[in-house]
Amino acid sequence: MNSSLNTRGANVNVVHESEAQRQHARVKIPAKLRFIDASGTPLMARVEDLSAGGLCFNAGTGKPLALGQVHKGRLQFVIDNLGLGMDVELLIRSYDRQSGRTGCEFQNLEPQDIATLRHLITSHLAGDIVTLGDVLATLQRDNFTKARKVKDSGSGMSVFGRLRAVVFSAGIFIVGLVAFGFIFKSVYGLYFVSHAQAGLVSVPGMNVTMPRDGTVQSLVKADGMAAKGAPLATFSTSMLDVLKGHLDEDQLQPAKVEELFGKQMTGTLTSPCDCVVTQQRVADGQYASKGDVIFQLVPRHSQANVEARFTYRQFADVHPGTQVNFQVAGEDDVRRGTIVSSTSLNSADLASDIRVQIKPDAPLDSALAGQPVDVRSDRGPSMNWLIDKAMAAGL
């Protein structure tokens, strides 16, 4: 027993019979081979044995065939008293100089030729009679299947190939993710977001008007700041306009009227509060009528609001108390606010637009007065909405 075990341990070159068996079965089928040797001489030989991978024939000892050469030939079979020819290319693999026995391997066989050979060999081994109809039926059907997929598809790829495949897959995934996000955002904005037609920052302001007909000369500094009682501008008006309605008949003589018309009276426009001059409506030296607005003022520490205009179809989305998002032109941050009032632009027209006033959650600088604003009312599901739904369901 011990010697047997030692013998087995020493013999490591044991090969199983399944590893050394022939790849193709050889059979002796009556067939002839016509081929042309290297010198161009046509030869006819009897096939000694045939397999799906090659054949063996006796080429004689007169003209030896060189190993590795490829010769064109034609296999001929007789089936139902009819000749069946098959063009083949033969690679010389072995040659016995004493007996002339030559072993060849088929090269570049067509699928139909392979199917015909396998049918002839299988029928011969099974002892069946080969008929011409069987051969035609074999040629008509598809005798080959697709190759099986390799499970480890990346085993034959290089490191660069794998990296390229991973990068390509990641790129496709990112493009798909971006496309999905864009579509989701577009659909969400279409069904759950209401956009205002127009919006601007508004500040409760004051107007300084012209007390009499005349010309104006501004005194406002470059920064536009004006303290309460500070002079804003001077105006000049005709003395005749000042005394109009207070002259008697003696003073209405033509010479007296001409004299009064030539005289000018000056006055000063003062600021009613600590304000910022947002706009001068009448240019310096320009004539203005009584009551015309000369300056528009905004109190320094006043709270700026946002006014926006929505369509009447968005009535349910812009009622007082609704939270909205808005972005002032020139700013990157999105602000939040609450609608405090909602009125119609024209009470006589039921289909008119709706103007809303929005109070920002954070103070808004009054210097932004007049800046355009993009206002959005988002009525889609949010985290608070989901939490309220979950608590209502008892989760």
PyMOL commands that set and color helices and strands:
alter all, ss='L'
color gray80, all
select helices_A, chain A and resi 2-10+17-20+111-126+132-140+159-192+239-242+250-252+254-262+312-317+366-368+383-392
alter helices_A, ss='H'
color red, helices_A
select strands_A, chain A and resi 32-36+42-50+54-58+70-79+82-95+101-107+193-195+198-202+206-209+214-218+225-226+231-238+264-270+275-280+287-288+293-299+305-310+323-328+335-344+354-360+373-378
alter strands_A, ss='S'
color yellow, strands_A
deselect
rebuild
show_as cartoon
